[in-house]
Amino acid sequence: MYHRCACGWLTQALALILIALITASAGVHHKKKRSNCKRTQFDRKTTNFQAWREQMTICDLLDNYDPAVRPPGRDPYKEKRGPVIVKTSLRIRSINAVKERNMEYVAQFRFQQEWFDERLRFTHLNEYRNFEFINVAKDQKLWIPDTFFQNERNGWYHMLDQENKFIKIRSDGKVFYNRRLTLILSCNMNLLKYPMDVQKCVIDFASYAYTANDIIYKWKEEGIKVLDTVNSALPNFVITKFSNETCDSVTNTGSYSCLRVELTLTRVFSFFLLQLYIPSAMLVAVSWVSYWIDWKSTAARVPLAIVTLLTMIVTHHSINSNLPPVSYTKAIDVWIGSCGIFIFASLIEYAVVNYMGIQEEHREMRKITNNQSRLTNVADNSMEHNSHKSSMFAQFFHWKRGDSQRKSRFLRRNRKLQMCLQYDGEEDIALQSVNVHQPEHVLRQNEEPGWTTVPEFDDLVYVGQRKRVELVRWCSLLSARGKAERIDIVSRMLFPIAFVLFNFAYWSIYLSDIIDTSISL
């Protein structure tokens, strides 16, 4: 019984071993068949012997090739092993869609990497293989560096009408990998001097998994090339400078090799000059027109200032809608804010002028009322005094007249005294003076024979004295006006001068970067 059970277990074990051997042999045969499937495609007559030999060579090289394993890093011209040296170059075709609000831009370029893989060297093979390069097919897998772009936000390959890439193998085992990419890259912008700013945007790339012990990136001799058509795709910028640098970093997982492309973008200022600065300066000048309008014309001055102020506010809002909400003050904010302050000051100026004019009118009305009451009292007193005096003279000289004649004489004197009050032609209420009429022969007698007339005096004075005389005349003319008119006259000169001084300070500060950039070029 025991021997019979032992024989049964032994039979089952032998059967399992036999099944395992059969399965392994089938897998090896299937694997060998799968490895040779690429080769069998070229085992037929062809007229292109060169292409046939290239594909047969790459099939021989890929028989025992594992694309998941990093190359040993040996340079065929050096026996020392080490990390894989990946030499890189970029050919920038276009840069566009620079967005300040998202702080990003779009770049399209051809990205090429070169490295040595001694497993793909075929100089030691058959002498009939006298070609230098082999083009690798799309379904033939090679080891490729796991390069990623550190400041990439999005990107895509170009697939029309075929995938825009190629891989070549040189006879000494050097691999050339070239691909066309379009990436949306972040750019940390400093908008302090916007729109007269100069931005520095970068393209950083490194290995995602391999440290500097496995992969080291290096630039080729001509690492970066920017085509002449790049600037034509940039509507508001010009590439004034570009350079290649290294950006190696150290993290918790090790040290990583990194390369950087730095692009200096200078903003084109002519667009903002024509679309923003000149129109806003014109709005400020329009607000000054109110100083030349009579202060009593409220319906003309107030809407003019309000409309210009609202237009400036809308302009400021439309500009900031395309910019990020940064915490610092930009150059455009200083300009728009200052223009708004000048326009708002014109509105405040009219409020002051209107208040001063109304107060002056009330003061003159009270003065005229007081003067009229005083004049009436003086006239009444003079009439009483004259009537008393005439009665005394009449009694002394025994001169008698009728009551009707005395009353008519008193009325004429009272009328003459009241006619001495004159009103200003523009104000219609200001008391000017009391006319004292003197005969012409009296004036001639009072003139001194040696007094020099004004035209003769002007011929004798110096030019500087003439200017002082004109200034005194202007000041006397200004003092003869009302307070409201004086404020308008001063504002006509004060506000334009202040705006010119502001422009001088503004452009001297914010144009320094543009001037320095043009000098460096």
PAPAFI-620229 format. One record per atom (N, C-alpha, C): residue in one letter; x, y, z. Coordinates in pm, whole numbers, plus 50000, padded with zeros to 5 digits. Last residue first. Layout:
AXYZ
...
# end
This chain:
L522515973547361
L522435967347229
L523385973947130
S522955991547566
S523655978647571
S523605971447436
I521216011947492
I522656014547492
I523436001547489
S518755999747525
S519136004247391
S520636007047383
T518805995847804
T518745984347712
T519175988247572
D518826021947901
D519956013147930
D519986001147835
I516316030747810
I517536037347762
I518746028447785
I514646013847954
I514616013447808
I515876019847750
D515266021248219
D515506007548171
D515546006748020
S514466048548230
S515876044948249
S516176031048197
L511906057348226
L512516054248098
L513966049748110
Y511116064048483
Y510676051248429
Y511266047948292
I512346089348540
I512466077948632
I512206064848559
S511756106848334
S513146105248372
S513356093248463
W508976106048330
W509706099748221
W511176097948256
Y508366119148579
Y507866105748548
Y508726099048441
A509516144848569
A509936135348672
A509546121048636
F508126155148344
F509586154748346
F510086144748449
N505466153348426
N505936145448313
N507446144348311
F505486172048638
F505206157948666
F505696149148551
L505946195448492
L506946190948590
L506726176248625
V503516196148347
V504796195148276
V505896190348371
F501706199448556
F501636187348474
F502926185448395
A502416225048653
A502546213348740
A502516200348661
I501746240448427
I503146239748472
I503356227648562
P498936236448413
P499826231548306
P501286230648348
F498246248448675
F498006234248645
F498846229248527
L499036275948657
L499566267148760
L499406252448722
M497636289048454
M499086287548444
M499626277048540
R494976287148525
R495336285648384
R496836283648364
S494956294148793
S494876279948757
S495246277548612
V494946322148780
V496126315348835
V496126300548795
I492366325748675
I493546330748601
I494816323848650
D490746314848876
D490756308948742
D491996313148664
I491306332549086
I491646318349101
I491686311548965
R490286356548981
R491716355449010
R492136340749024
E487566351048968
E488306352748844
E489806351448867
A487056350049246
A486766338649160
A487536339449029
K487716375949333
K488466364449381
K488256352349291
G487716400149058
G487166393649175
G487986381449214
R490376423048963
R489356412948938
R488816407749070
A492416439149046
A491166445849017
A490036436048989
S494556422249064
S493916426249189
S492596433449166
L495226420648796
L494716408748863
L494006412348992
L496176446348751
L495016441948676
L494376429748742
S498356445848922
S497286455348951
S496006451748877
C499816426148793
C499346423748929
C498216433248967
W500336439148551
W499556426948550
W498996423848689
R501856460948645
R500586463548579
R499696451148579
V504036446848743
V503226454748835
V501866457848774
L504956435848506
L504516426948613
L503636434348712
E505676459248368
E504606450948315
E504056441448421
V507756467348537
V506586475948523
V505396467948469
R509526446648497
R508966448748630
R507726457448625
K510096450948229
K509436438448270
K508816439948407
R511366475448248
R510146474348171
R509366461748210
Q513646469248389
Q512656477748454
Q511326477148382
G514896454248186
G514506447848311
G513476455848388
V515316474347996
V514426463247963
V513976456148090
Y515176508148137
Y515836496148087
Y514826485048064
V513576538748027
V513836528148124
V514526516448058
L513026555847814
L514216558247894
L514556546647988
D510666549447693
D511866549447610
D513126550747692
D508856552847897
D509136539347850
D510376538747763
F508776580947909
F509366573648021
F509716559347980
E507406586947678
E508786591147690
E509496583747803
P504896575247739
P505686570147627
P507136574247634
V504186591247974
V504456576847983
V505236571647864
T505906623448009
T504746614947979
T505196600347977
T507376641448270
T507576633248150
T506396624248129
W506996674948376
W506616660748395
W506736653248262
G507426702648370
G508586693848350
G508266679148361
P505026715948422
P505586716848286
P506746707248264
E502416699248584
E503736705448594
E504396705448457
E498956706348591
E500066698848534
E501356706548548
N497036724248674
N497686715948776
N498866707948721
Q496096735648441
Q496866744048532
Q497616735648634
R494696714448331
R495886719248262
R496736727948353
L492616712748512
L493566701648498
L494846706048429
V491366736948463
V491956734548596
V492966723348589
H490406734148209
H491486743948227
H492116742448364
E488406715348240
E489616711448168
E490756721248191
P486956712748569
P487086718648436
P488416715048372
Q486086682048723
Q486846694548726
Q486956699748584
H484016661448903
H484276667648775
H485016680848796
V484206632749058
V484446646749091
V484886653548963
N482256604649117
N482906613149018
N483026627449070
V482976579849336
V482136591749321
V482876601349230
S483136544849249
S483696557549298
S482636568449284
Q481876517749263
Q483196521149213
Q483736533849278
L480246490749392
L480346505249404
L481756509349367
A478826464649202
A479966469549279
A479996484749276
I476846454449043
I476456457549181
I477586463949259
D477646446448792
D476346453048803
D475956456548945
E479936433648699
E479336428748821
E477926434148840
E480496447448458
E480406432848458
E479696427648581
G480416475148514
G479646470048400
G479496454948402
D479856487148845
D480736480148751
D479906473948640
Y478206517848894
Y478306503348913
Y479226497548806
Q478416548249073
Q478556540748948
Q478746525948981
L477126576849217
L477336562449236
L477376555749099
C476396602349145
C477836599949166
C478156585149189
M473716605149143
M474336601049018
M475816598549032
Q473136616049393
Q472916601749373
Q473536596649244
L473716643049348
L474486635549447
L474316620449431
K471796649749160
K473216650349123
K474066642249221
R469486646949314
R469686638249199
R471146638049155
N469806667949501
N469756653949549
N470006644249434
R469646689849330
R470886686949404
R470916672449455
R466976687149242
R468066686049146
R469396682949215
L465576691249486
L465486678349418
L466596676449315
F466176717749542
F466636707049633
F466586693449566
R464836730149329
R466286731249341
R466856720349431
S462166723749388
S462756718749264
S464286719549268
K461816737549632
K461716723049627
K462336717349501
R462056764149551
R463036758249645
R462996742949640
Q459836766849380
Q461176768249324
Q462226762049416
S457646763849563
S457826754249451
S459216754949390
D457726785349732
D458076771949782
D458316761949669
G459196815149582
G458096806249613
G458586792549660
R461386837549755
R460896830249637
R459796820949681
K463046865349861
K461976855549879
K461566849649745
W465496881050033
W465206874949902
W464206864049923
H466766895350224
H465356898250194
H464966893150056
F469206887850301
F469146896250182
F467726899950141
F468466873350536
F469496883450542
F469406893050423
Q466446855650455
Q466096865650555
Q467136876750558
A467946840250276
A466766847650228
A466336858350327
F469826829050436
F470256838750334
F469066847050285
M468136812850589
M468916823250655
M469376833750554
S467126795750392
S466186804450465
S466916815750535
S469426782850316
S468766791650220
S467766800950286
K469926767850547
K470876778150505
K470226787950408
H467776750550551
H467976759650664
H468886771150624
S468186736850311
S466946744450331
S467076754550444
N470636725450359
N470526735450254
N469246743750268
H469986707850567
H470966718550590
H470846729550486
E468146691250437
E467726699050554
E468676710750579
M469806680850235
M468606688350200
M468136696850315
S471716667750386
S472126679350304
S470916687550262
N470176647850502
N470806658050588
N471196670250508
D469456633750272
D468416639950355
D468996650850444
A471966625350184
A471136633950099
A470056640950180
V472796609350395
V473566621550362
V472726631050278
N470866589250380
N470946597650501
N471696610650473
T471516578950129
T470186584450151
T470176593550274
L474056569350177
L473876580150080
L472506586650097
R473536548650358
R474326560250401
R474116571950307
S472066531750191
S471426537350311
S472176549550362
Q474016526249998
Q472786533049959
Q472076539050079
N475936512850153
N476266525550089
N475026533150048
N474506489950232
N474966499350334
N475276512850273
T474116478649979
T472956482050062
T473336492150169
I476736474149901
I475916483349825
I474706487849907
K477476455050094
K478186467850087
K477346478250012
R475786433850034
R475686440350164
R476366453950163
M476766428449776
M475376432349795
M475166439249930
E479336420749833
E479126433049759
E477676437749770
R478806396849968
R479516407650036
R479296420849967
H477586381649769
H476836385249890
H477496396649965
E479746379849589
E478506386449550
E477676390449671
E481556365149743
E481896378749704
E480656386449659
Q480216340749765
Q480506348549886
Q480826363049852
I480236333249496
I478966335549563
I479166343849690
G483016330549453
G482236340149376
G480906343449442
M483726310149632
M484276323549651
M483486333949574
Y482236288649518
Y481976293049656
Y482506307249679
N483386287149265
N481966289849278
N481626294849419
V486026280749333
V485726293049259
V484256296749275
V485696255849457
V486236267149533
V485896280249466
A484686241349239
A483896242349362
A484376254149447
Y486816243349061
Y485576250249029
Y484676251449152
E488666227649199
E488946241849175
E487676249449142
I487516202749185
I487596209349316
I487846224249300
L487936198648911
L486576198748965
L486536205549101
S490696199148899
S489946209248824
S488506210048872
A491276176549052
A491636189749105
A490916200849030
F490506156348880
F489716158449001
F490026172149063
I492576159048693
I491186161348651
I490296163948772
F494776152848856
F494706165848789
F493276168948745
I494086126648932
I494186137049035
I494116150948972
G494196113348686
G492916114448756
G492936125048864
C496956115448642
C496016122048550
C494636123548614
S497816099448858
S498166113648854
S497256121348758
G496746074248785
G496356080748910
G496656095648910
I498096069548545
I496636070948543
I496156077748671
W500806068948645
W500376078148539
W498866080348543
V500766049148844
V501206062748878
V500706072648774
D499976027148693
D499106031948802
D499466046248842
I502126023648528
I500866027648466
I499896032648572
A504016014848710
A504216027848644
A502916032748581
K502436000449003
K503065999848872
K503196013948814
T502905992049336
T502376002049243
T503156001749113
Y502295958349460
Y503065970549445
Y502435979649340
S500785935349454
S500705943549574
S501455956749563
V498815926449162
V500055926749240
V499925936749354
P496675910949001
P496525919949117
P497755919749207
P497775911948655
P497535904848781
P497395914648897
L495885927348388
L497095926248469
L496785918748598
N493615933648256
N494545924648188
N495825922448266
S492355952048417
S491675939248396
S492565929148327
N493825975148408
N494085965948517
N493375952748502
I492645987048179
I494055983248179
I494335972948288
S490015992048254
S490265983348139
S491715978748133
H490416010048467
H489825996948493
H490105987348377
H491456032348336
H492256025548438
H491716011448464
T489246039348179
T490526035448116
T491406027748213
V487416046448375
V487126034948289
V488396030048220
I488706069348478
I488456057848565
I488186045248482
M488646086348256
M489946081848310
M489766069648400
T485886090348233
T486636084048123
T487986078848171
L485366104048471
L484806090748451
L485516083348338
L486756128148414
L487136119748528
L486596105648513
T485366138048191
T486796134548179
T487246125648294
V482836142248314
V482986132948201
V484436128748183
I483416161548512
I482916148348551
I483106138248438
A484246184048366
A485166177648460
A484716163548496
L481906189348215
L483196187348149
L484176180148240
P479856193448405
P479856181248321
P481176178648252
V480876219148514
V480766206948595
V480706194348507
R480796238548304
R482046234648368
R481946221448442
A478156242148211
A479236239348115
A480476233748184
A476526248048424
A476116237148335
A477196233548234
T477736270848533
T477856258048603
T477516246348511
S478886297748464
S478326287748374
S478526273848434
K480236314048635
K478786313448653
K478126302948564
W482806314048548
W482496305748664
W480996304948692
D483346310448201
D482876318848311
D482426310048428
I486196291548102
I484746293648096
I484316301548219
W488756285248142
W488506296448052
W487006299348035
Y488766262748295
Y489306274948356
Y489036287248271
S487906242348129
S486926248148222
S487446260848288
V490126232848003
V489276242147929
V488266249048021
W491316213348152
W491766227248173
W490906237348098
S490286189748056
S489776194548185
S490216208848214
V491866186547831
V490446190247813
V489866195447944
A494236178047945
A494196191347881
A492756195847859
V493426152748028
V493836162548128
V493786176548070
L492986141447777
L491866142847871
L492196152947980
M495586141247677
M494586149747614
M493366151647704
A496696121747840
A497196135447850
A496216145247785
S495246099747743
S495046104147882
S495576118147904
P496226098047472
P494806100947502
P494556105547645
I499066093347528
I498606105547459
I497126108147482
Y498946068547670
Y499546080547728
Y499056093247661
L497416049347505
L497156052247646
L497666065847689
Q498086045347240
Q496766040947285
Q496436045247427
L500676054947200
L499586059547113
L498206056447168
L502106042347406
L502206056747388
L501046062147306
F501586015647366
F501006022047483
F501086037247474
F503056012047124
F501626008847132
F500976016147248
S505706018247192
S504966027047100
S503466024447105
F507055999847345
F506346010547414
F505476018947321
V507505966347374
V507405976947273
V506495987847329
R509555952547627
R508225955847579
R508285967547479
T511965927947592
T511745942347611
T510405946147549
L513125899247736
L512035904647654
L511825919247690
T515605876547742
T515315890247784
T514325896447687
L515755843547845
L515355852647737
L515025866247796
E517725816747923
E517225829447975
E516995838947858
V517615783047982
V517635792947874
V517005805647928
R519405759448173
R518455770548168
R518715779048044
L519705726448313
L520115736748218
L519015747148206
C520815705048574
C519755713148514
C520385723448422
S521205676248777
S521755685048675
S520615692148602
Y520675672549122
Y520175670748987
Y520805681048894
S521335654349414
S521685665849331
S521305662849187
G518725640349627
G520045641149565
G520225653849486
T516385641149766
T516695628649697
T518045628949627
N516145666749862
N516295655849959
N516695642749895
T518155685449625
T516935682449699
T517215671249799
V519755709849444
V519965699249542
V518685697649622
S520355718649101
S519625719849226
S519905707649313
D521665738448837
D521705726248918
D521055728749054
C521435754548606
C520575756848721
C520505744248808
T523385772348364
T523075760248439
T522255763948562
E522525789648056
E523145788548187
E522845774848245
N522485810047770
N522315796647827
N523125795647955
S520605838847657
S521825832447707
S521475818647761
F519575867847479
F519325854147524
F520655847747562
K517955899047414
K519115891647461
K518675877647500
T515675909847308
T516885917847299
T518135910147341
I512835903147157
I513895895747226
I515205903347205
V510125924147218
V511265921547130
V512305914247212
F506525925947238
F507855923947293
F508875922147181
N504005926347130
N504335936847227
N505735935647284
P503835905146943
P503245918246913
P503735929347004
L505935882146809
L505695888946936
L505095902646909
A506545873246561
A505395866946627
A505065873246760
S508835886846497
S507615890346423
S506375884146486
N510775874846651
N510285888046691
N509015892046617
V511255851246503
V510675850546637
V510075863846677
T512555851046264
T511095852846259
T510455852746398
D515165844746308
D514835858846286
D513335861346287
L515575820746575
L515345824446436
L514955839246425
V518095814246797
V516785820746784
V516625825346640
K519755788446948
K519635795946824
K518225801246813
I521955775747185
I520685782447159
I520795789747026
G524475762347169
G523385756847247
G522035762547211
E526925755247006
E525845764546971
E524575759447039
E528135735147162
E528845747547131
E527875758447090
K525705722847402
K526575721647286
K527265735047260
W525595719447758
W525235726547635
W526215723147524
K524725690347949
K525695700447907
K525205706747777
Y523635670848221
Y523285678548101
Y524365689148076
I524195639148338
I524675652848347
I524355659648214
I523025611548516
I522885619948397
I523415633948428
D523985598848754
D523555590948639
D523515598948510
N524655617248942
N525515605548932
N525175596948811
A522605635348940
A523825639048868
A524825627548862
T519755612848909
T520545623248973
T521785626348888
Y516765606348738
Y518185603748749
Y518905615648813
A514115616448721
A514435605748816
A515925603848838
Y514075639048550
Y513055637448652
Y513465627248760
S516565661948450
S516085648248457
S515115646748573
A515515694448327
A516405685548401
A515845671448392
F515135728548226
F514855714248207
F515945706148277
D513705760648192
D514515751648273
D514125737248243
I513625790048047
I513215776448013
I514165767048087
V512565823048151
V513515811948145
V512805799448095
C512515858548108
C511815845848115
C512805834548089
K512565890048214
K513505878948192
K512765865848216
Q511405921348086
Q511155908648155
Q512215898448116
V511185954648136
V512015944748068
V511905931948148
D508665980348097
D509415970248170
D510235961448077
M506815999848061
M508176002548017
M509125992648081
P504155999948156
P504515992348037
P505895995647981
Y505825986048439
Y504895983648329
Y504215996748287
K507615985748647
K507745996448547
K506865993948424
L506785963448795
L506945976348863
L506995987948764
L506345937048729
L505575947348659
L505705961048724
N508175910148676
N508195921648765
N507565933448690
M507205876248633
M507365889848581
M507355900048694
N508105845148583
N507925854148697
N508255868348653
C506475824648371
C507515835048372
C507215844548487
S505775791648250
S505565802548346
S506755812048343
L504885780547926
L505865781648034
L505525793448124
I503675757947715
I503205769747788
I504035770447916
L505325745747425
L505105745447569
L504525758747616
T505875724247169
T505235736947200
T504805736447346
L508525707746995
L507665709347111
L507055723347112
R510095682946805
R509485696246802
R508445697246912
R513185665746861
R511725666346867
R511265680846869
N515815642746834
N515325656046800
N513815655646795
Y518635626146928
Y517175626246949
Y516685640646931
F521205605746845
F520695619246822
F519165618546832
V523765587146996
V522355587846963
V521945602446952
K526725570046917
K526125582646959
K524695583446906
G528085547846823
G527145546046932
G526515558846982
D529585551246598
D530325549946724
D529405548846845
S527685555046400
S528415542346405
S529185540346534
R524675569446535
R525945570146463
R526725557246484
I521265569546497
I522385563146566
I523615564346478
K518435590946547
K519515585746464
K520595579746552
I515095598846549
I516185593246630
I517185587046533
F512755626046527
F513585615746464
F514655611446565
K509505641546496
K510675637346573
K511505627746489
N506505648246462
N507695656246431
N508835652546526
E504465624346314
E505045628946440
E506395635646413
Q502895638246023
Q503545627346096
Q504125633146225
D501995661745951
D501065650645928
D501645637545980
L501295665146301
L500825666746164
L502015668546071
M502045665346568
M501755652346507
M501335653346360
H503925678646821
H503375681746689
H503265668646611
Y503015676947169
Y503845673347056
Y503135677546927
W502495701847424
W502035691447333
W503085689247225
G501785715447755
G502555713947633
G502005702747549
N501865735348053
N501185726447960
N502045725647835
R503755745648224
R502375744748268
R501535735548179
E507155742748316
E506115739948217
E504755739348285
N509475746148456
N508485756948461
N507385755148355
Q510915722448400
Q510515725448537
Q509445736348544
F510525696948176
F510705711548185
F510085716148317
F512425666348169
F511165673748189
F511495688448209
T513835636848038
T513935651348054
T512545657348073
D514925609648061
D513605614048110
D513615628948142
P516655598947767
P516655605947898
P515255610747934
I515945567047632
I515915581547611
I515905588247748
W516685536647477
W516705544247603
W516825559147571
L514385527247216
L515715529847270
L515595536747404
K512365506947015
K512505514147140
K513965514947183
Q510795509746719
Q512025504646777
Q512385513246899
D508695521846598
D508385510846688
D509625504446748
K509885540946433
K509065545346546
K508805534146646
A513365533846352
A511935534046325
A511155537446451
V516285552946321
V515535543446401
V514055545046371
N518725554946078
N517475560746125
N516655550046196
I522155555446114
I520995546646099
I519795554046155
F525195566845959
F524025568746046
F522965558446012
E527235556645791
E527585563945913
E526415564746010
F527985525045624
F527195537245640
F527495543245777
N529135500245573
N529985512045558
N529215525145572
R528975470145626
R528165481045683
R529025493745686
Y530825452745544
Y529915457545442
Y529005468845494
E532115444045768
E532735455045693
E531835460345583
N530105437346051
N530555433845917
N531075446145844
L531065455246355
L530305445346280
L530865443746139
H532245475746486
H532925462846492
H532205452046412
T530515497146472
T531755497846393
T532475484446388
F528185500046615
F528235489446513
F529465490646424
R526765506446930
R527925508646842
R528045496946745
L524895503947122
L524425506146985
L525565508846888
R526135502647360
R525415490747319
R524945491647175
E527055527847413
E527995518447351
E527325505347311
D525725556647363
D525235543747412
D526065533147343
F525985591147425
F526625578947377
F526005566847445
W523745617547318
W524455609947419
W525045597347355
E521845646647266
E522835637347212
E523545630547329
Q518825663147184
Q519695657547286
Q520605647147220
Q516895691447093
Q517785680647051
Q518685676547167
F513945706447012
F514745702347126
F515565690147086
R512665734246865
R513155720846837
R514195717446943
F509825753046989
F511235751146959
F511495736546925
Q507705777747106
Q507815766247015
Q509265764946972
A506085790447392
A507335789147315
A507275776547231
V504085813347556
V504095801347473
V505355801547389
Y503945824147900
Y504145826647758
Y504235813147688
E502685839948200
E503095828448121
E503285832847976
M501025854248392
M502485853748397
M502985841048327
N498385859548372
N498755846248419
N500255844348434
R498685886748293
R497765883248400
R498095869548459
E500425887448078
E500865892748206
E499955888448320
K501245865347837
K500105869647916
K500585874348053
V502305861847519
V502805865547652
V501655871847730
A502045849347263
A501005848347367
A501595850747506
N505245835647160
N504065844247146
N503175842347267
I507985826646981
I507535829547118
I506375839347105
S509495802646762
S508545813546787
S508285814446937
R511805786546750
R511125790446628
R510165802046649
I514885778846879
I513605785446908
I513015790846780
R516515751946932
R516325760546815
R514935766746828
L518835740147167
L517465744647138
L517485753847018
S520725711847281
S520615724347204
S519155727147177
T522885691547486
T521555696547448
T521695709447367
K524315661147580
K524545674447524
K523255679147456
V524665641747848
V523645645147750
V523895659547704
I526555616747968
I526655630947933
I525685633647819
V525945594448224
V525695597248082
V525735612248061
P528635589348460
P527265592948421
P527165595548271
G531125564548382
G530555574748467
G529135577748425
R534325550648288
R532885549948300
R532405560948394
K536985556548068
K536415558448202
K534895558148197
E537985556347818
E537715543447880
E537055544748016
K536955575747548
K537495575247683
K537105561847745
Y535705573747314
Y537025579647306
Y537695580147444
P533245564047382
P534135555247305
P535545560747292
D532295568747717
D532585575647592
D533525566647510
R529935551547904
R531315551847856
R531375559147723
G527455547648014
G528055560848025
G529485561547980
P525845525347999
P526935525348098
P527645538748111
P522375535847976
P523665532047917
P524785532748021
R519745521948179
R520575533348140
R521875528448078
V517085501948072
V518375502648144
V519185514248089
A514925499847910
A514685504948045
A515965506748124
P515605487647671
P515455502347672
P515205508047811
D517895463447622
D516815466547716
D516665481747724
Y518875441547362
Y518865455447413
Y517665457447504
N519415419547210
N519555418347355
N519565432047423
D518685430446955
D518325416846995
D518355415347147
L519415454846852
L518325454746949
L517925440746995
L521365449646661
L521745456946783
L520685455946891
D519925436546463
D520985429146533
D521355436046663
C518315457746384
C517685445946442
C518705437446516
I520185474646278
I519505478846400
I518775467246466
T520905458746053
T521885462246156
T521205466146286
M518595457645905
M519145445145955
M520165447646065
Q518395484645843
Q517395478445929
Q517865464945982
E520655487945679
E520495495845801
E519515489245897
R520155470245467
R521305467545554
R521185475545684
W517925483145352
W517805469645405
W518935466345501
A518985507245269
A517975507245375
A517825493445437
Q520735496745071
Q521245504745182
Q520245504645297
F519135484244880
F520005476044961
F520525483545082
N516355486644745
N517075496044830
N517945487944927
T515075465344627
T515995473044544
T516825482844623
T514755433444782
T514455447644777
T515485454544689
K513465402344887
K514245409944790
K513805424544788
R513365396645241
R512795395645108
R513625404445015
D513425400945525
D513945389145459
D513255386945325
F512255421145662
F513265425145565
F513905413045497
Q510555409045836
Q509975418645743
Q510955422645634
T512125394246002
T511485387345891
T510835396745791
R512865412446199
R513835408546100
R513165402145978
K510625414446354
K511055426346283
K512035422846172
C510545388946457
C509445393146370
C509825405646292
N512425380346631
N512805379546491
N511715384446398
S511175383146869
S512355391346846
S512755391446700
R509185363646843
R508795377746850
R509975386846823
K510715340746839
K509945344146719
K509545358746719
K511705341747092
K512645342446981
K511925346246853
K509295339347229
K510095351547246
K511075353247132
H508555313947148
H507685325447115
H508455338547126
H510635298847252
H510435298947107
H509585310947065
V510225304147521
V511485308247459
V511335308947308
G507685292747550
G507885307147573
G509145312247510
A508235265947494
A507305273347407
A507475288347424
S509925259747704
S510445259147568
S509565266547471
A508115262847914
A509295271547904
A509865271547765
T506255242247862
T505815256347863
T506995265747847
I507885219447890
I507225222147762
I506805236847753
L508605221448158
L509635222048053
L509025225247918
A506105218748282
A506865231148297
A507925232648191
I505425192248212
I504585203448164
I505335216748174
L507425178448350
L507355177848205
L506535189348148
I506745184248612
I508035188848560
I508015188848409
L504265171348627
L504345186048643
L505655191548588
A505065144548592
A504155150948496
A504215166148506
L506625140248819
L507245139748687
L506375146348582
A504605142449012
A505705152049010
A506395152148876
Q502985120348950
Q502425133948941
Q503545144548935
T504765099149008
T504225100948872
T503675115048853
L505145102049281
L506275103749191
L505815106149048
W502595095949379
W503145109349398
W504305111949303
G502485068749299
G501515078649249
G502015092949265
C504535056649446
C504615056849299
C503635066949240
A503475059749700
A504715066649664
A504865067349513
C501285042749692
C501095057349710
C502335065149668
R502575017449666
R501645022149562
R501395037149574
H504005015049901
H504735016349775
H503825021549664
Y501895012550081
Y502785024050092
Y503515026049962
M500844988050000
M500005000050000
M500885012550000
# end
